[in-house]
Amino acid sequence: MSQPDLSALLEKAREAQSKLQSLQRELAVRRVEGSAGGGMVTVVASGALRILEIRFEPSLLETADPSMIQDLTAAAVNAALANAQRMIQEEMQRASTGLTLPVPGSDEPR
């Protein structure tokens, strides 16, 4: 078995870390939506898992009771955050697909 080149391993690790940090910055500014009540409440979240905006259909505010508005808002927030998490997971998987680091004690990169 040949020994892996430690400097090459460290350089690949630095490259991978740099790419992931860049991806995190990119994802933080992306926006996704979630809605509830057939679009009566829509929430916009960022890839940093922050709520950016909550929109209500005007008719909901005129006719619905407060507990219904609260329930729809919570459901829309949860949907937006789930969509943001899904986006992050998909992008991280896509980004890590090409990363291959040599494994100590092995001749093959993984």
C-alpha positions as CSV (number, residue, x, y, z in Angstrom):
1,M,0.0,0.0,0.0
2,S,1.2,3.5,-0.8
3,Q,1.0,6.3,1.7
4,P,-1.3,9.1,0.7
5,D,0.3,12.4,0.0
6,L,-0.6,14.4,3.1
7,S,-0.2,17.8,1.5
8,A,-2.5,16.7,-1.4
9,L,-5.0,15.4,1.1
10,L,-5.0,18.7,3.0
11,E,-5.3,20.7,-0.2
12,K,-8.3,18.7,-1.3
13,A,-9.9,19.2,2.1
14,R,-9.3,22.9,1.8
15,E,-10.8,23.0,-1.6
16,A,-13.9,21.0,-0.4
17,Q,-14.3,23.3,2.5
18,S,-14.0,26.4,0.3
19,K,-16.6,25.0,-2.1
20,L,-19.0,24.2,0.7
21,Q,-18.6,27.7,2.3
22,S,-19.3,29.3,-1.1
23,L,-22.4,27.1,-1.6
24,Q,-23.7,28.1,1.9
25,R,-23.3,31.8,1.0
26,E,-25.2,31.2,-2.2
27,L,-27.9,29.2,-0.6
28,A,-28.4,31.9,2.1
29,V,-29.6,34.4,-0.5
30,R,-31.9,32.0,-2.3
31,R,-35.6,32.2,-1.6
32,V,-38.3,29.5,-1.4
33,E,-42.0,29.6,-0.6
34,G,-44.4,27.6,1.4
35,S,-48.2,28.1,1.6
36,A,-51.3,26.9,3.4
37,G,-55.0,27.2,3.0
38,G,-54.8,27.0,-0.8
39,G,-52.5,30.0,-0.9
40,M,-54.3,32.0,1.7
41,V,-51.1,32.4,3.6
42,T,-47.7,32.4,1.8
43,V,-44.3,32.5,3.5
44,V,-41.0,33.2,1.9
45,A,-37.9,31.7,3.6
46,S,-34.2,32.0,2.8
47,G,-31.7,29.2,2.4
48,A,-30.3,30.4,5.7
49,L,-33.6,29.2,7.2
50,R,-34.9,32.7,8.0
51,I,-38.4,33.9,7.4
52,L,-38.3,36.9,5.0
53,E,-41.9,37.5,4.3
54,I,-45.4,36.5,5.2
55,R,-48.3,37.3,2.9
56,F,-52.0,37.0,3.7
57,E,-54.9,37.0,1.2
58,P,-57.0,40.1,2.2
59,S,-60.2,38.0,2.4
60,L,-58.6,35.8,5.0
61,L,-58.0,38.7,7.3
62,E,-61.6,40.0,6.8
63,T,-63.4,36.7,7.5
64,A,-61.2,34.2,9.4
65,D,-61.0,33.9,13.1
66,P,-57.6,34.5,14.7
67,S,-57.0,30.8,15.6
68,M,-57.5,29.9,11.9
69,I,-55.0,32.6,10.8
70,Q,-52.5,31.3,13.4
71,D,-52.9,27.7,12.2
72,L,-52.5,28.6,8.6
73,T,-49.5,30.8,9.3
74,A,-47.8,28.1,11.3
75,A,-48.4,25.6,8.5
76,A,-47.1,28.0,5.8
77,V,-44.0,28.7,7.9
78,N,-43.3,25.0,8.4
79,A,-43.8,24.4,4.6
80,A,-41.4,27.2,3.7
81,L,-38.8,25.9,6.1
82,A,-39.2,22.3,4.9
83,N,-38.8,23.6,1.3
84,A,-35.6,25.5,2.3
85,Q,-34.2,22.4,4.0
86,R,-34.9,20.3,1.0
87,M,-33.2,22.8,-1.3
88,I,-30.2,22.9,1.0
89,Q,-30.0,19.1,1.1
90,E,-30.3,18.7,-2.6
91,E,-27.6,21.3,-3.3
92,M,-25.2,19.9,-0.7
93,Q,-25.6,16.4,-2.2
94,R,-25.1,17.8,-5.7
95,A,-21.9,19.7,-4.5
96,S,-20.5,16.7,-2.7
97,T,-21.0,14.3,-5.5
98,G,-17.7,15.3,-7.2
99,L,-15.7,15.4,-4.0
100,T,-13.2,12.6,-3.7
101,L,-10.7,12.4,-0.9
102,P,-8.1,9.7,-0.6
103,V,-8.6,7.5,2.4
104,P,-5.5,6.8,4.4
105,G,-4.3,3.2,3.9
106,S,-6.0,2.9,0.6
107,D,-4.8,3.4,-3.0
108,E,-8.2,4.5,-4.1
109,P,-9.9,7.9,-3.5
110,R,-13.4,7.9,-2.1
